[in-house]
Amino acid sequence: MSQYNQIGLCNLPEKIMGILSTSDDLIRVYLNSEKMNDREALNYLKANEKHILVIDTALQDVSELYWHEILKNLDNDLSQILDQTHQVLEENEVKDYTIEDWVTIIKQNPEIMMGIVVVGKKNTKHFKTPKEVVEHIAGRADSTYQKRS
């Protein structure tokens, strides 16, 4: 049993992962526990009482289909969420890459992602800091992913 199952969060095995479903009451959080900010966000999320499914890309192999759906629905440009100093990006000319190329790169190098991705019913958002993630999730007025006014 993973540490996530013990705290109400869980790691979803890839063998049962399919296309991203968007449930009203389930928030999917993609993070990398090898990064300090992501670990900090995870600690905050442990205290949250919302239905959160944490997928740790450092421990979990995320399917190409999932990465494709995440990138397609992301609210940010890829240049804002990828570590531009990562060796893969420095060694290759990436200006003409397709989404499929990016999916392959991210699947093989998940540490290239900077920040945390949150997938909800109506949108997929990228956050750079743990504070942004917590404010977004805790600030939801209801399960439709809207912030309180």
N, C-alpha and C positions, 0 to 999 in steps of 0.2 A: 504494500500500500504506500503510495507516495505521500509526501508531506502535505500536498494540496488536499487530498481526500480527507486527511485528518482535521483540516481547518475549514472544510466546507467548500473549498475550491478543488478543482480536479484537473488532471492531465488527461486529455482525450487521446487514446491510442490511434495512430494513423490508420490502422486496419479497419476502424469503424468510421473514419472520417469520409464524408462524401462532399457534396457541394455545400456551401455555406447556407445554413438555414437561418432565418431571422425571426427569432421568437420575441414576443413582447416582453417576457420576463427574464430572458437570458442575455447577459452581456459577455461577449468574448473578448478577452484581453490577450494580445500577443506581445510578449516581452522576452528579454534575454537576461536570465538571472546571473550571467557572468558580468553584467554591467551594473555599476554601483547605483545609478539612478533607477534602473529597472528593479533592482532588489529593494530599494527604498519604496517604490510604488507598490511592490508585492506586499510589503509589510503593512502599508496603509490599507490595501485591499483586504487583508486578512480580517481587519476590524469592521469592514463594511458588511451590512446585512443583506445586500442585494444578491441576486442570483448571478454569480460571476464564474465563468469558466476561464481559467488561466491556461494559456498554452505557452510553455517556456521553450523558445526556439533553441536554447542551448542544450536542452535535454530531449526535445521532441522533434521528430522529422515531420515538417508540415508538407502536405502534398502540393504538387505543382498546381493542381486545380484550385486549392485554397489560396495559394499565393496569387494566382491569376485573378481570382475574384476580389481579393483584398486590393491589389494594385489597380484594378479596373474601377473599383468603387471608392478609392481613396480621395479624400478632400484636398490633398496636397500634391504638388508636382514631385516627381521622384527625386529631383535634385535636392529637395528640402529634407528628404528622409534618409538619404544614403550618405554614408561616410565618404566624402569626396577624397579623403586621404588614404582610403583603403587600397591595399596593394593591387587588387583586381582592377580598380578604376584607374589607378595611376599607370598600369601596364598596358591598358587597352584603350583604343579610341572608341568611345561609346556613344558618340552623338547620333548615330543612325540605328541604335538598337530598337528592336520592337519590344512589345510587352512580353512576348515569349522569351526573348533574350534576357530580359530583366528577371523574369521568373526563374530561369535556369541559374542565373548568377546568385540570386537571393537564396534559392533552395540549397545551392552548394556552399554558400557563404552567408548564413543567416546573421552573423555578427556585423555585416555591412549595414544593416538597418540601424538607424539612430532613433531612439525614442520608443514609444509604445503605441501600438495600434489597438483601437477599440472598435469592435464591430457590434452594432446594435440593429434594431429593427429597420430604422429608416436611413442609417448612414454608417459610413466607415470613417473614422477620424484618426489622425496621427497627433500624438502629443510628445513634446520634447522633455517635459519635466514631470516628476511624480505629482507635484501640486496640481498641475493642469488636469491630469487624469482623475485625481481624487475629487477635485472641484466639479468636473464634468459628471462623474458618476454619482457623487453624493448630491449634486445640485439638480438631479433629474426630478421634475415635478411628478412624473408618472412614467409608465413603461414605454412611452413613445419617444423617449430620448430627447425630450425638450427641457431646456433649463428653466428653473423657476425665475419669475420676474422679481 
